[in-house]
Amino acid sequence: MIKLKRSDYEKMLEHAKKEAPIEACGLIAGLINGEDKIIEKVYILTNTDHAEEHFTLDPKEQLAAIKDMRANGLEQLGNWHSHPVSPSRPSDEDKRLAYDSTASYMILSLMNDTPVLNSFHVENNEASKEELTIV
Ligand SMILES: [Zn+2]
């Protein structure tokens, strides 16, 4: 199970709404406890594509975030991005670019009035939904 703090969820949501119709993106970091991934920190990064249907994390910001994770004893658990006008599931491109089968790929959809956040495990181009709780 993946545990995300409500304040971190709200931080993602606020940023995603502000960036829309451009996709927002970032990294997630935390601790692994057996089967559980506990997200302790959500990073907001620049989408260097500035695009509505794909994203690229800014490499410099990514490096700075990874340094910050190390300094705080956190592991990178995956990344997140928004889908301003499409559902909360990985696109074909998302699956193709999800090269790390240990990572969690979170997608926040703003398509409907109620935002939807899901987390996915991607392996061999197949995405499966992970159990996610906002605490
Ligand atoms: Zn996507």
Backbone and ligand atoms as CSV (ligand in chain L), in Angstrom:
chain,resi,resn,atom,element,x,y,z
A,1,MET,N,N,0.831,-1.201,0.000
A,1,MET,CA,C,0.000,0.000,0.000
A,1,MET,C,C,0.870,1.257,0.000
A,2,ILE,N,N,0.386,2.279,-0.670
A,2,ILE,CA,C,1.103,3.552,-0.704
A,2,ILE,C,C,0.344,4.545,0.161
A,3,LYS,N,N,1.064,5.203,1.019
A,3,LYS,CA,C,0.421,6.184,1.888
A,3,LYS,C,C,0.915,7.579,1.536
A,4,LEU,N,N,-0.044,8.448,1.295
A,4,LEU,CA,C,0.264,9.837,0.937
A,4,LEU,C,C,-0.443,10.747,1.930
A,5,LYS,N,N,0.284,11.748,2.411
A,5,LYS,CA,C,-0.327,12.699,3.352
A,5,LYS,C,C,-1.274,13.633,2.607
A,6,ARG,N,N,-2.369,13.951,3.256
A,6,ARG,CA,C,-3.344,14.846,2.636
A,6,ARG,C,C,-2.702,16.181,2.228
A,7,SER,N,N,-1.821,16.708,3.052
A,7,SER,CA,C,-1.187,18.000,2.734
A,7,SER,C,C,-0.344,17.886,1.458
A,8,ASP,N,N,0.291,16.714,1.253
A,8,ASP,CA,C,1.077,16.524,0.031
A,8,ASP,C,C,0.171,16.367,-1.183
A,9,TYR,N,N,-0.952,15.672,-0.972
A,9,TYR,CA,C,-1.931,15.538,-2.051
A,9,TYR,C,C,-2.426,16.923,-2.472
A,10,GLU,N,N,-2.714,17.746,-1.472
A,10,GLU,CA,C,-3.230,19.086,-1.780
A,10,GLU,C,C,-2.195,19.951,-2.494
A,11,LYS,N,N,-0.939,19.737,-2.128
A,11,LYS,CA,C,0.156,20.469,-2.783
A,11,LYS,C,C,0.223,20.095,-4.275
A,12,MET,N,N,0.104,18.796,-4.578
A,12,MET,CA,C,0.109,18.333,-5.961
A,12,MET,C,C,-1.073,18.909,-6.731
A,13,LEU,N,N,-2.221,18.821,-6.089
A,13,LEU,CA,C,-3.464,19.257,-6.724
A,13,LEU,C,C,-3.429,20.751,-7.050
A,14,GLU,N,N,-2.980,21.518,-6.090
A,14,GLU,CA,C,-2.927,22.967,-6.265
A,14,GLU,C,C,-2.005,23.317,-7.432
A,15,HIS,N,N,-0.843,22.666,-7.469
A,15,HIS,CA,C,0.114,22.937,-8.541
A,15,HIS,C,C,-0.447,22.485,-9.892
A,16,ALA,N,N,-1.050,21.300,-9.917
A,16,ALA,CA,C,-1.596,20.771,-11.175
A,16,ALA,C,C,-2.676,21.695,-11.736
A,17,LYS,N,N,-3.508,22.222,-10.839
A,17,LYS,CA,C,-4.576,23.137,-11.288
A,17,LYS,C,C,-3.986,24.417,-11.852
A,18,LYS,N,N,-2.932,24.895,-11.200
A,18,LYS,CA,C,-2.286,26.129,-11.628
A,18,LYS,C,C,-1.627,25.957,-13.003
A,19,GLU,N,N,-1.033,24.776,-13.234
A,19,GLU,CA,C,-0.316,24.513,-14.489
A,19,GLU,C,C,-1.238,24.186,-15.659
A,20,ALA,N,N,-2.421,23.649,-15.375
A,20,ALA,CA,C,-3.337,23.219,-16.431
A,20,ALA,C,C,-3.555,24.359,-17.420
A,21,PRO,N,N,-3.652,24.100,-18.727
A,21,PRO,CA,C,-3.735,22.792,-19.401
A,21,PRO,C,C,-2.388,22.099,-19.636
A,22,ILE,N,N,-1.300,22.668,-19.141
A,22,ILE,CA,C,0.007,22.004,-19.256
A,22,ILE,C,C,0.064,20.900,-18.193
A,23,GLU,N,N,0.699,19.796,-18.494
A,23,GLU,CA,C,0.865,18.743,-17.489
A,23,GLU,C,C,1.849,19.195,-16.421
A,24,ALA,N,N,1.487,18.945,-15.166
A,24,ALA,CA,C,2.384,19.222,-14.038
A,24,ALA,C,C,3.095,17.914,-13.702
A,25,CYS,N,N,4.279,18.016,-13.093
A,25,CYS,CA,C,5.007,16.791,-12.780
A,25,CYS,C,C,5.951,16.984,-11.600
A,26,GLY,N,N,6.424,15.878,-11.092
A,26,GLY,CA,C,7.358,15.941,-9.977
A,26,GLY,C,C,7.763,14.559,-9.523
A,27,LEU,N,N,8.416,14.527,-8.361
A,27,LEU,CA,C,8.918,13.267,-7.819
A,27,LEU,C,C,8.273,12.986,-6.473
A,28,ILE,N,N,8.287,11.722,-6.086
A,28,ILE,CA,C,7.818,11.345,-4.754
A,28,ILE,C,C,8.938,10.591,-4.040
A,29,ALA,N,N,9.069,10.888,-2.753
A,29,ALA,CA,C,10.133,10.254,-1.968
A,29,ALA,C,C,9.589,9.871,-0.606
A,30,GLY,N,N,10.207,8.863,-0.033
A,30,GLY,CA,C,9.751,8.448,1.293
A,30,GLY,C,C,10.484,7.232,1.774
A,31,LEU,N,N,9.754,6.376,2.482
A,31,LEU,CA,C,10.342,5.212,3.122
A,31,LEU,C,C,9.593,3.960,2.691
A,32,ILE,N,N,10.322,2.860,2.628
A,32,ILE,CA,C,9.684,1.581,2.325
A,32,ILE,C,C,9.660,0.764,3.611
A,33,ASN,N,N,8.466,0.306,3.955
A,33,ASN,CA,C,8.305,-0.473,5.179
A,33,ASN,C,C,7.565,-1.762,4.805
A,34,GLY,N,N,8.329,-2.820,4.522
A,34,GLY,CA,C,7.714,-4.064,4.066
A,34,GLY,C,C,7.005,-3.843,2.753
A,35,GLU,N,N,5.698,-4.070,2.750
A,35,GLU,CA,C,4.895,-3.902,1.536
A,35,GLU,C,C,4.451,-2.456,1.338
A,36,ASP,N,N,4.664,-1.639,2.373
A,36,ASP,CA,C,4.161,-0.267,2.316
A,36,ASP,C,C,5.213,0.725,1.835
A,37,LYS,N,N,4.730,1.671,1.057
A,37,LYS,CA,C,5.579,2.802,0.666
A,37,LYS,C,C,4.955,4.019,1.325
A,38,ILE,N,N,5.726,4.675,2.156
A,38,ILE,CA,C,5.201,5.853,2.848
A,38,ILE,C,C,5.828,7.098,2.229
A,39,ILE,N,N,4.988,7.882,1.585
A,39,ILE,CA,C,5.499,9.082,0.933
A,39,ILE,C,C,5.660,10.177,1.983
A,40,GLU,N,N,6.896,10.649,2.104
A,40,GLU,CA,C,7.200,11.685,3.096
A,40,GLU,C,C,7.347,13.049,2.447
A,41,LYS,N,N,7.642,13.048,1.148
A,41,LYS,CA,C,7.865,14.334,0.495
A,41,LYS,C,C,7.498,14.257,-0.977
A,42,VAL,N,N,6.764,15.268,-1.419
A,42,VAL,CA,C,6.390,15.393,-2.825
A,42,VAL,C,C,7.144,16.593,-3.388
A,43,TYR,N,N,7.831,16.380,-4.495
A,43,TYR,CA,C,8.589,17.456,-5.132
A,43,TYR,C,C,7.859,17.921,-6.380
A,44,ILE,N,N,7.850,19.227,-6.552
A,44,ILE,CA,C,7.257,19.815,-7.747
A,44,ILE,C,C,8.389,20.228,-8.668
A,45,LEU,N,N,8.374,19.710,-9.881
A,45,LEU,CA,C,9.429,20.013,-10.839
A,45,LEU,C,C,8.827,20.680,-12.069
A,46,THR,N,N,9.686,21.314,-12.839
A,46,THR,CA,C,9.234,21.959,-14.068
A,46,THR,C,C,9.077,20.912,-15.171
A,47,ASN,N,N,7.971,20.998,-15.876
A,47,ASN,CA,C,7.788,20.182,-17.077
A,47,ASN,C,C,8.478,20.918,-18.218
A,48,THR,N,N,9.663,20.449,-18.586
A,48,THR,CA,C,10.436,21.189,-19.594
A,48,THR,C,C,9.819,21.085,-20.988
A,49,ASP,N,N,8.868,20.183,-21.182
A,49,ASP,CA,C,8.145,20.103,-22.458
A,49,ASP,C,C,7.092,21.212,-22.574
A,50,HIS,N,N,6.642,21.720,-21.416
A,50,HIS,CA,C,5.537,22.688,-21.380
A,50,HIS,C,C,4.407,22.226,-22.307
A,51,ALA,N,N,4.086,20.929,-22.219
A,51,ALA,CA,C,3.122,20.346,-23.146
A,51,ALA,C,C,1.865,19.886,-22.419
A,52,GLU,N,N,0.806,19.729,-23.202
A,52,GLU,CA,C,-0.480,19.344,-22.629
A,52,GLU,C,C,-0.655,17.838,-22.553
A,53,GLU,N,N,0.188,17.086,-23.254
A,53,GLU,CA,C,0.001,15.634,-23.268
A,53,GLU,C,C,1.242,14.833,-22.930
A,54,HIS,N,N,2.295,15.493,-22.587
A,54,HIS,CA,C,3.453,14.748,-22.087
A,54,HIS,C,C,4.315,15.645,-21.210
A,55,PHE,N,N,5.280,15.022,-20.566
A,55,PHE,CA,C,6.129,15.801,-19.664
A,55,PHE,C,C,7.547,15.249,-19.673
A,56,THR,N,N,8.485,16.139,-19.372
A,56,THR,CA,C,9.866,15.754,-19.103
A,56,THR,C,C,10.273,16.510,-17.849
A,57,LEU,N,N,10.796,15.773,-16.880
A,57,LEU,CA,C,11.241,16.400,-15.645
A,57,LEU,C,C,12.521,17.184,-15.914
A,58,ASP,N,N,12.602,18.375,-15.386
A,58,ASP,CA,C,13.802,19.187,-15.523
A,58,ASP,C,C,14.989,18.458,-14.873
A,59,PRO,N,N,16.037,18.131,-15.659
A,59,PRO,CA,C,17.141,17.310,-15.112
A,59,PRO,C,C,17.882,17.957,-13.941
A,60,LYS,N,N,18.071,19.276,-13.982
A,60,LYS,CA,C,18.764,19.961,-12.873
A,60,LYS,C,C,17.946,19.896,-11.596
A,61,GLU,N,N,16.654,20.134,-11.742
A,61,GLU,CA,C,15.773,20.077,-10.570
A,61,GLU,C,C,15.693,18.652,-10.025
A,62,GLN,N,N,15.751,17.688,-10.940
A,62,GLN,CA,C,15.702,16.291,-10.549
A,62,GLN,C,C,16.928,15.943,-9.688
A,63,LEU,N,N,18.074,16.418,-10.133
A,63,LEU,CA,C,19.315,16.189,-9.397
A,63,LEU,C,C,19.250,16.832,-8.006
A,64,ALA,N,N,18.742,18.061,-7.966
A,64,ALA,CA,C,18.625,18.768,-6.681
A,64,ALA,C,C,17.671,18.023,-5.750
A,65,ALA,N,N,16.576,17.491,-6.305
A,65,ALA,CA,C,15.597,16.751,-5.496
A,65,ALA,C,C,16.228,15.475,-4.939
A,66,ILE,N,N,17.009,14.795,-5.763
A,66,ILE,CA,C,17.651,13.546,-5.325
A,66,ILE,C,C,18.667,13.828,-4.216
A,67,LYS,N,N,19.385,14.937,-4.338
A,67,LYS,CA,C,20.320,15.340,-3.266
A,67,LYS,C,C,19.553,15.608,-1.978
A,68,ASP,N,N,18.427,16.291,-2.111
A,68,ASP,CA,C,17.601,16.607,-0.944
A,68,ASP,C,C,17.063,15.327,-0.289
A,69,MET,N,N,16.682,14.349,-1.121
A,69,MET,CA,C,16.193,13.064,-0.581
A,69,MET,C,C,17.297,12.394,0.235
A,70,ARG,N,N,18.500,12.358,-0.340
A,70,ARG,CA,C,19.629,11.725,0.355
A,70,ARG,C,C,19.900,12.424,1.669
A,71,ALA,N,N,19.875,13.763,1.629
A,71,ALA,CA,C,20.155,14.543,2.844
A,71,ALA,C,C,19.114,14.270,3.924
A,72,ASN,N,N,17.906,13.913,3.500
A,72,ASN,CA,C,16.823,13.664,4.457
A,72,ASN,C,C,16.580,12.175,4.718
A,73,GLY,N,N,17.464,11.333,4.182
A,73,GLY,CA,C,17.329,9.889,4.407
A,73,GLY,C,C,16.104,9.281,3.736
A,74,LEU,N,N,15.694,9.874,2.617
A,74,LEU,CA,C,14.515,9.356,1.903
A,74,LEU,C,C,14.943,8.676,0.609
A,75,GLU,N,N,14.096,7.756,0.175
A,75,GLU,CA,C,14.342,7.089,-1.102
A,75,GLU,C,C,13.407,7.655,-2.149
A,76,GLN,N,N,13.871,7.682,-3.385
A,76,GLN,CA,C,12.950,8.069,-4.451
A,76,GLN,C,C,12.004,6.898,-4.682
A,77,LEU,N,N,10.725,7.180,-4.627
A,77,LEU,CA,C,9.732,6.105,-4.777
A,77,LEU,C,C,9.088,6.112,-6.156
A,78,GLY,N,N,9.273,7.182,-6.891
A,78,GLY,CA,C,8.677,7.251,-8.218
A,78,GLY,C,C,8.441,8.687,-8.620
A,79,ASN,N,N,7.489,8.867,-9.510
A,79,ASN,CA,C,7.170,10.234,-9.910
A,79,ASN,C,C,5.664,10.407,-10.051
A,80,TRP,N,N,5.265,11.624,-10.293
A,80,TRP,CA,C,3.835,11.920,-10.483
A,80,TRP,C,C,3.702,12.935,-11.607
A,81,HIS,N,N,2.571,12.881,-12.274
A,81,HIS,CA,C,2.245,13.939,-13.222
A,81,HIS,C,C,0.741,14.049,-13.360
A,82,SER,N,N,0.326,15.152,-13.939
A,82,SER,CA,C,-1.112,15.372,-14.060
A,82,SER,C,C,-1.570,15.079,-15.482
A,83,HIS,N,N,-2.832,14.717,-15.588
A,83,HIS,CA,C,-3.509,14.599,-16.876
A,83,HIS,C,C,-4.647,15.615,-16.846
A,84,PRO,N,N,-4.394,16.809,-17.374
A,84,PRO,CA,C,-5.418,17.863,-17.267
A,84,PRO,C,C,-6.745,17.487,-17.924
A,85,VAL,N,N,-6.711,16.756,-19.041
A,85,VAL,CA,C,-7.956,16.474,-19.762
A,85,VAL,C,C,-8.155,14.994,-20.088
A,86,SER,N,N,-7.387,14.121,-19.447
A,86,SER,CA,C,-7.561,12.687,-19.720
A,86,SER,C,C,-7.614,11.913,-18.403
A,87,PRO,N,N,-8.042,10.655,-18.459
A,87,PRO,CA,C,-8.237,9.895,-17.215
A,87,PRO,C,C,-6.928,9.594,-16.466
A,88,SER,N,N,-7.106,9.174,-15.228
A,88,SER,CA,C,-5.972,8.844,-14.365
A,88,SER,C,C,-5.470,7.442,-14.654
A,89,ARG,N,N,-4.877,7.272,-15.824
A,89,ARG,CA,C,-4.199,6.021,-16.156
A,89,ARG,C,C,-3.098,6.327,-17.171
A,90,PRO,N,N,-2.042,5.502,-17.185
A,90,PRO,CA,C,-0.895,5.821,-18.028
A,90,PRO,C,C,-1.243,5.788,-19.515
A,91,SER,N,N,-0.763,6.769,-20.255
A,91,SER,CA,C,-0.911,6.771,-21.704
A,91,SER,C,C,0.106,5.769,-22.263
A,92,ASP,N,N,0.016,5.473,-23.554
A,92,ASP,CA,C,0.990,4.558,-24.162
A,92,ASP,C,C,2.412,5.091,-23.967
A,93,GLU,N,N,2.539,6.417,-24.111
A,93,GLU,CA,C,3.855,7.017,-23.930
A,93,GLU,C,C,4.317,6.886,-22.474
A,94,ASP,N,N,3.390,7.110,-21.540
A,94,ASP,CA,C,3.744,6.963,-20.118
A,94,ASP,C,C,4.287,5.565,-19.844
A,95,LYS,N,N,3.634,4.566,-20.422
A,95,LYS,CA,C,4.062,3.178,-20.188
A,95,LYS,C,C,5.430,2.921,-20.812
A,96,ARG,N,N,5.620,3.480,-21.998
A,96,ARG,CA,C,6.892,3.285,-22.689
A,96,ARG,C,C,8.048,3.906,-21.906
A,97,LEU,N,N,7.757,5.036,-21.255
A,97,LEU,CA,C,8.821,5.749,-20.534
A,97,LEU,C,C,8.980,5.282,-19.089
A,98,ALA,N,N,8.111,4.365,-18.645
A,98,ALA,CA,C,8.174,3.881,-17.268
A,98,ALA,C,C,9.141,2.702,-17.205
A,99,TYR,N,N,10.419,3.041,-17.160
A,99,TYR,CA,C,11.437,1.985,-17.265
A,99,TYR,C,C,11.758,1.324,-15.931
A,100,ASP,N,N,11.272,1.898,-14.825
A,100,ASP,CA,C,11.630,1.365,-13.507
A,100,ASP,C,C,10.457,0.592,-12.898
A,101,SER,N,N,10.573,-0.740,-12.888
A,101,SER,CA,C,9.457,-1.561,-12.394
A,101,SER,C,C,9.329,-1.523,-10.870
A,102,THR,N,N,10.303,-0.901,-10.175
A,102,THR,CA,C,10.164,-0.775,-8.713
A,102,THR,C,C,9.504,0.557,-8.340
A,103,ALA,N,N,9.339,1.432,-9.327
A,103,ALA,CA,C,8.815,2.771,-9.040
A,103,ALA,C,C,7.285,2.803,-9.055
A,104,SER,N,N,6.752,3.790,-8.372
A,104,SER,CA,C,5.316,4.059,-8.432
A,104,SER,C,C,5.111,5.274,-9.320
A,105,TYR,N,N,4.197,5.136,-10.255
A,105,TYR,CA,C,3.894,6.222,-11.170
A,105,TYR,C,C,2.503,6.750,-10.839
A,106,MET,N,N,2.469,7.958,-10.300
A,106,MET,CA,C,1.189,8.513,-9.880
A,106,MET,C,C,0.660,9.474,-10.941
A,107,ILE,N,N,-0.628,9.346,-11.197
A,107,ILE,CA,C,-1.267,10.204,-12.199
A,107,ILE,C,C,-2.501,10.859,-11.600
A,108,LEU,N,N,-2.484,12.183,-11.651
A,108,LEU,CA,C,-3.576,12.979,-11.106
A,108,LEU,C,C,-4.405,13.526,-12.264
A,109,SER,N,N,-5.638,13.049,-12.374
A,109,SER,CA,C,-6.508,13.510,-13.462
A,109,SER,C,C,-7.396,14.651,-12.997
A,110,LEU,N,N,-7.433,15.698,-13.840
A,110,LEU,CA,C,-8.295,16.857,-13.553
A,110,LEU,C,C,-9.456,16.904,-14.540
A,111,MET,N,N,-9.654,15.766,-15.230
A,111,MET,CA,C,-10.653,15.705,-16.288
A,111,MET,C,C,-12.065,16.016,-15.787
A,112,ASN,N,N,-12.418,15.478,-14.636
A,112,ASN,CA,C,-13.760,15.688,-14.086
A,112,ASN,C,C,-13.718,16.696,-12.935
A,113,ASP,N,N,-14.888,17.066,-12.439
A,113,ASP,CA,C,-14.953,18.037,-11.340
A,113,ASP,C,C,-14.198,17.528,-10.121
A,114,THR,N,N,-14.315,16.216,-9.875
A,114,THR,CA,C,-13.588,15.625,-8.760
A,114,THR,C,C,-12.269,15.055,-9.281
A,115,PRO,N,N,-11.141,15.582,-8.799
A,115,PRO,CA,C,-9.849,15.061,-9.269
A,115,PRO,C,C,-9.668,13.601,-8.856
A,116,VAL,N,N,-8.940,12.846,-9.655
A,116,VAL,CA,C,-8.682,11.434,-9.353
A,116,VAL,C,C,-7.177,11.189,-9.375
A,117,LEU,N,N,-6.674,10.625,-8.289
A,117,LEU,CA,C,-5.257,10.285,-8.209
A,117,LEU,C,C,-5.118,8.772,-8.095
A,118,ASN,N,N,-4.354,8.186,-8.991
A,118,ASN,CA,C,-4.054,6.762,-8.913
A,118,ASN,C,C,-2.547,6.572,-9.001
A,119,SER,N,N,-2.112,5.432,-8.465
A,119,SER,CA,C,-0.702,5.088,-8.544
A,119,SER,C,C,-0.571,3.773,-9.290
A,120,PHE,N,N,0.453,3.678,-10.136
A,120,PHE,CA,C,0.618,2.493,-10.979
A,120,PHE,C,C,2.019,1.907,-10.885
A,121,HIS,N,N,2.020,0.599,-11.050
A,121,HIS,CA,C,3.242,-0.169,-11.196
A,121,HIS,C,C,3.278,-0.515,-12.683
A,122,VAL,N,N,4.400,-0.290,-13.333
A,122,VAL,CA,C,4.458,-0.584,-14.765
A,122,VAL,C,C,5.612,-1.551,-15.032
A,123,GLU,N,N,5.262,-2.643,-15.662
A,123,GLU,CA,C,6.264,-3.658,-15.990
A,123,GLU,C,C,5.905,-4.279,-17.343
A,124,ASN,N,N,6.894,-4.432,-18.208
A,124,ASN,CA,C,6.681,-4.987,-19.547
A,124,ASN,C,C,5.528,-4.302,-20.290
A,125,ASN,N,N,5.500,-2.973,-20.149
A,125,ASN,CA,C,4.487,-2.181,-20.832
A,125,ASN,C,C,3.052,-2.408,-20.337
A,126,GLU,N,N,2.913,-3.082,-19.170
A,126,GLU,CA,C,1.593,-3.306,-18.594
A,126,GLU,C,C,1.510,-2.494,-17.297
A,127,ALA,N,N,0.443,-1.730,-17.145
A,127,ALA,CA,C,0.274,-0.940,-15.934
A,127,ALA,C,C,-0.744,-1.608,-15.012
A,128,SER,N,N,-0.421,-1.711,-13.735
A,128,SER,CA,C,-1.415,-2.191,-12.774
A,128,SER,C,C,-1.525,-1.171,-11.653
A,129,LYS,N,N,-2.768,-0.997,-11.199
A,129,LYS,CA,C,-3.054,0.009,-10.188
A,129,LYS,C,C,-2.548,-0.473,-8.830
A,130,GLU,N,N,-1.951,0.420,-8.070
A,130,GLU,CA,C,-1.491,0.089,-6.722
A,130,GLU,C,C,-2.492,0.641,-5.712
A,131,GLU,N,N,-2.521,0.005,-4.567
A,131,GLU,CA,C,-3.428,0.495,-3.529
A,131,GLU,C,C,-2.863,1.785,-2.926
A,132,LEU,N,N,-3.683,2.807,-2.901
A,132,LEU,CA,C,-3.229,4.128,-2.443
A,132,LEU,C,C,-4.186,4.671,-1.382
A,133,THR,N,N,-3.633,5.129,-0.288
A,133,THR,CA,C,-4.475,5.783,0.733
A,133,THR,C,C,-3.942,7.171,0.996
A,134,ILE,N,N,-4.854,8.091,1.120
A,134,ILE,CA,C,-4.486,9.465,1.501
A,134,ILE,C,C,-4.833,9.601,2.972
A,135,VAL,N,N,-3.809,9.869,3.788
A,135,VAL,CA,C,-4.031,9.898,5.237
A,135,VAL,C,C,-3.878,11.298,5.823
L,1,ZN,ZN,ZN,0.646,10.842,-18.734
